[in-house]
Amino acid sequence: TIAADHPAACSVCHQSGACELQDGLVRNAPVPLRANPVQALPAGTHSSALGNELLLHKELCVGCERCTSFAANVLHNPLLSLQVQPNERPLLVVDEQRPLDAPYALAFAELCPTGVFEAQGFAQSPQWLATATASVCPRCATGCQVWLHHDGGQLQRVSSRGGAHFLCNRGYQLPEKSAWRRLSVPVAGGAVVSWDRALDATQALLAPALAAGTLGVVLSANASTFDLCAVSSFTVERALAAQTYVFAQPPGPACPPLLAADRNANTRAVAVLAPKAVPLDHLAADVLLGKVNAVLVMGPVHVDPDVQPELWQALCSLSVLIVATCYDDPLASIAKVALPLATFTETAGSFVNGAGVPQSFTAITPPQGDALPGWDIINHVGRGQGVELGFEKLTDVRGWLLRHHPSLMPEANT
């Protein structure tokens, strides 16, 4: 029925291959679609009730009722309805007096099979040209299973993988751009250096603090479990750190059924691997008291000088600050040594969601420049201090997890 009634617009539909009908057209087309010059769809219209994230192409509606059912039964907001007249195409009606207050507007774009809802602000790449890699959403503690659609090493868009068959807006907005440029090479003393020189500088800076017992270690609740276990093996279990701190994004309002109040992907793993860690804000007092005078940061960690002035002043006053980070952000700018960290899409790893379930993810592109996974960076830093962690390859990290914390080890294909 949908195929019979659907407008002849498959070759220009913004669904970009996320549609079985469109896939069928591609499989049976005598000439690749990209070789056919076609006109674009007419510009869509905005609805104030649905917000600025979506454009509506009501002429593509076939009356399947997915959107109306989702709005009424999941979001409990019947702002969408269908007007059906005999011998006429169904007409989608938006009740402008029922504005959508839940962060699920972009879910309509995935739920609709024919492209009525167009998500704004995202690069689109046809599915027959892109690759879909199974992964997990890192935007909150729920840990929704997702597909990462990528083309030429670039993350184009995100879609749900099983489960609820939709995501919240934060999940769909995963291919977001950072305000800072990538840190893709090691930097020491404000100058670009080789990894060997960066590690030599790190060794020289950390050795006195390790000997004096004044090293502080900062972990991120958004770091992979593999990266966290390397830091735990190096500093926590060997009691080499005077204090361990944890950076976490502040909680936000929970919005069922998917968006959790905990906006961090790996809070549960931090609690297991660094049970005595305290919030990062405690660092300011410890620096003032002289308990800590050197800090090693395993990112991603972001400190806003305007929002956290006392913490920022404490970090600036440190004689030693070593930062492993993905971006050349304010923290990297004051570090004595900044080490390039691979991003979530550039390395394999795992998170433990709020329900305590470990979930794995894989890289969709090699690390940019000289960036390395966090566990690899810590392995090199530990060796510089005479500590052999034995993390030469990813299977070594998995083996350590199985021996020490098997509950954090994800099952295959999760």
N, C-alpha and C positions, 0 to 999 in steps of 0.2 A: 504493500500500500504506500509506504513512504517513497519507494523508488518510482512508483507510477505518478505520484502527486508532486514530487519534489521539483522545484524549478531547475532548469538546465544551467546551473552555475557551479558545478563541481570544480571545474578547472581553475576558478578564481576564488573559491571559498576560503575564508581566513581560518577555517578549521585546520588547514595545513596538514592534511593527512590523518588527523585524529578522528577518522570517520571511516567505518567499514564500507560505506557506499563509495567514498572517494578512493579507497584502496582498490575496490573492484574496478572502478573506472581506469585506474592506472594499470592494473594487471591486464585489462582487455583493450587498452588503447593501442592502436597500430603505431602511433608516433608518441614519443615521450611528451608529457604535458608541457615541460619547460620549453619545448621547441615550437609550441603553438602560440603565436601572438594573440592575446585575448584582452578584452576590456575588463577593468576592475569592477568589482561590485559597486553599486551606488553607495555614497556615504551614509552611514547609519545615523541614528538619532539618539540623543541622551534622554534619560529619564531621571528626574530629580529624586524619585523614590529609590532608584537603584544606585545612585551615586555616580561619580565620574569615571569609575573603573570600566564601565561597560558601554558599548555602542549596541543599539538594537537594529537588527535587520528583520523587521516583522514580515517582510514579503517571503522569507524563507521558512516560516512556520508551517508545519504540517499537522499540528494538533495532536502530538504524541502525549502531551500532558506530563512530561517529566518535570518541567520547570514548575508548573502549578502544584504538582504533588510535593515536590521538594520544599517549596515555599510554605505550603500549608502544614505538612506533616513533620518536617524536620526543623524548619525555622519558626514554625508556629506563627506565620505572618502571611495570610492569604492575599498578598498584594497583587498576585497574578491570576488572571482568569482567561478563559477562551470563549469567544463568541462564535458560534457555529450556525450558519444559515444554510438552508438547503441549496445545493448546487453552487456553493461559494466556498472559497478557501477559508480555513479557520483564521480568526483574527485574535491576536494576542493583545490583551488589555492590561495595562498597569494602573493600579489604584494609587494615584499620586498622593493620596491622603494617608497612606500606610508606608512611610519611609522605612527602608531596610536598616535596622540598627545592629544587625549581627554581621561580623566580618566574614561573610561567606558569599559576597556578591560575585566574585570571580568563579565560584563553583558552577554558576549557571552556564558559563562558557564550555565547561567540560561535560556537564550533564546533557546539554542540548545536542542532539545527533545531527542537526542540519545547519548550524551556524547562525542561529538567530542572535545569540549573544556573543559579541566580539570583545575580548579582553584588550584593554589599552596599555600601551607602554612596554610591550614585550616583542622582541624579535621573533619572527616565525620562520620555521624551516620545515618544509614538507617531510612527513614521516618516511616517505620512500627515499629521501635523500639523507635523512638523519639516522642516528643509532639510538636506541633506547636501552639504558643500563639500569638494572634494578638497584635501588638505593633506599635511604631512609631520610626523612625530612629532619633537618637540624634546628628548626625554628622554635621548638618548645619541647617539653618533657613527654608529650604524647608519643612522639616517634612514629608518625604515619609512614607507611610503606609507599614509596613513590617510584615513578620512572623518571630518569633524567634523560631528556631528549637533547642530543648534542650533535653538532655538525662541524667538522674541521677543528675539533678540540674546543669549541665554544658551546657553553650551555645555552640552549635556546629557550626551553620551557620545561615545566614540570607538570606531571599528571599523576593521578592516584594509581596505586597498584594494589588491587584487592581491597578488602576491608569495607570502608564506607563508600567507596567509588567517588569521592570528592575530597577536596582539601579546604582549608581556610585560606583567606587572602595571603597570610604570611607565608604559607607553603607555596602558593603559586608565584609569589614575588621573590622566590629564592634566587633566580638569576639577576640579582640586583647589583648595581655598581657601587663600589666603595668611594668614599670621599677622598681617599688617599691613594696614591699610586703604589703599585706592587713593589715590595722589597724583594728583589730577585738576586742580589749579590750581597756577600758579607761586607759589613762596614765596621771599621775600628778607628777610633779617634777622628771620626768625621770623614774618613777617606775610604774609598772602595779598595778592598784587599782580597787576596786569595783565601780559600778556606783554611789552608795551613797557617797563614799569618793570623787569621781571626781566631783560630783555636789556640795558637801560642799566646795571643793576647789574653784570651779567656782564662787559660791556665794560670798565667802570671797574676791576673787580677783576683781570681778566686782562691788561690792557695793560702794567702794570709788569713782570709776570713774563715776558711775551713779549719785552719790550725787554731784560730782563736775562738772558734765556736760562735761566730757572729754572722753567719750566712742565713738569709731569709730566702725562701723559695715560694714563688707565686704560681699556682696552678689555675687553669681555666676550667670552669664547669661546662665549657663548650669544646674542650679538646677531646680528641679521640681517646678511647680507653687504652689503645696501644701506646700513645704518647704519655698518658698519665702513668702507666705501669712502669715505663722507663724512668721517669722522675722518681716514682716511689721506690724502685729498686736502687737507684743511685743515692738518694738523700734521705728518704723517710725511713726505710727499713734499716739503713746503716747509721741512722741518727746523726747525719752530717749537717742537718739544718737546725739552727736555733729555734726557728718557727716556720711553719708552713701556712701559707695564706691561700685563700681561694677567691678568685674573681668570678662573679656571677652577674648576669643581667638582672636588673630589678624585676620583681614579679609584676605582672599585669593582670587585668581582670580575666578570669576564666570565662570562656564562652562555649558551652557545650554545643555539639557533641565532641568536638575535636580539640579546640584550642585550650591548653592548660594554663593555669596561672604562672607556673614555673616556665620562664622563657628560655631555659637552658636545656641543652640536649643531653648532658651527661652528669647531672647532679648526683645521681645514685652511685656512679662509679667513683667520683671524688670521695664520697662518704666512706667507701670501702677501702680505697687505696691510700687515703690520707685522713684517717678518722680524727686526728687531733688538729686538723686545719681550722683556722679561724677566718672570718671575713677579711677581705683585703683592707678595709678601713682601719683595722687594728694596727696596720703597719706604721702609721704616722706616730702613734704613741711609742711603739717599740724603737723606732729610729731616734726619737727625742730622748728616750731613756738610755740609749747606747746599747740596747740589747742586740740590735741589728745594724750593721754598717755596710753590708754588701747584699745585693739581691739578684737572684737568678729568676727570670720570668719565662715561663713556658706558655705561650699564647694559644689561642687568641685572647688578648687582654687589652682593653681600651680604658684609658683614664682621661676624663675631661677636666682640664685645668679650671674651667669656670664652674663646673658642678661640684668638684671635689678639691677645693683649693688647698686644704691642709694635707691631704694625701699627696697632691702634686708637689707641694713644697718639700715634703719629706723625701720623695723620690729624687727631686732635683738636688737635695743636699747630700745624697749618698756619694761616697767615694768610689763605689763600684756598683754599676748597674749593667747587667748582661740580659739582653732581651732576644728571645726567639719569637719572631712575629712575621705575619704575612704581608703587612703593609708598612709603608714609611710614615707612620702616624706620629703624633706628639711624643709617645713613649719611646719610639725608636730614635727620635731626634735628640733625646737627652741621654741615651744609652752610651756607655763607653764602648760596648760592642753590640751590634745588632746583627743577628743571624737570620737568614731568610728561611722562613717556614713554609712548607707546602700547604696549600689550601685544602679544604674539604673535598673538592673535586679532583685534586691532584694526587691523592694517596688512598690506599686502602686502610680501613680502620673499623671501629665499631663504637656505638653508643649504648648505654643502658637506659631505657626509657623509665618514665615515672612508675610503671607497674613492675619494674625490676627485670624486664626482659631484654637481654643483650641482642643487638641488631647490627649486622655488618653492612658496610658499604665499600665500594671499589672505586678506583680512579677512572675518570673518563678522559684524562689528558695527562701527559707527563708534567712534572713540576716545572714551573717557569724559571728560566735561567739556571742559577745554582741552588735553588731552593731544595730543601730536604725534608722528609717527614720528621716530626718531632722526636720519635723514638731513636732515629738515626743520629740526630743532633746530640741528644743526651748521651748516646753511646760514645760519641767522640769526645764530648766534654768530660765524661767519667773517666775515659782512658787517659785524658790529659792529667787527671788527678791521681792516676795509679789505680783506678777502680775499673776492673774488667767486668762489664755487664754481660758480654756475650751476645749482644743483639746485632749480629752481622747481617741478618736477613729477616724477612717478615716471619718466617716459620719459627725463628728463635723467640720472637716476641709472643707468638701464639703458644709456644711450649711453656714459656714462663707463666703465662696466664693460667694454663691448664694445671700447672704444678702448684701455684700459689693461690689463685683465686678462680677456680673452675666455674663458679657461678657467674663470672663476668664474661665467660667465653661464649660467643654466639654460636648457635648451631649452623650447619651448612645451609646456605640459600635462604637465610632469614631476611 
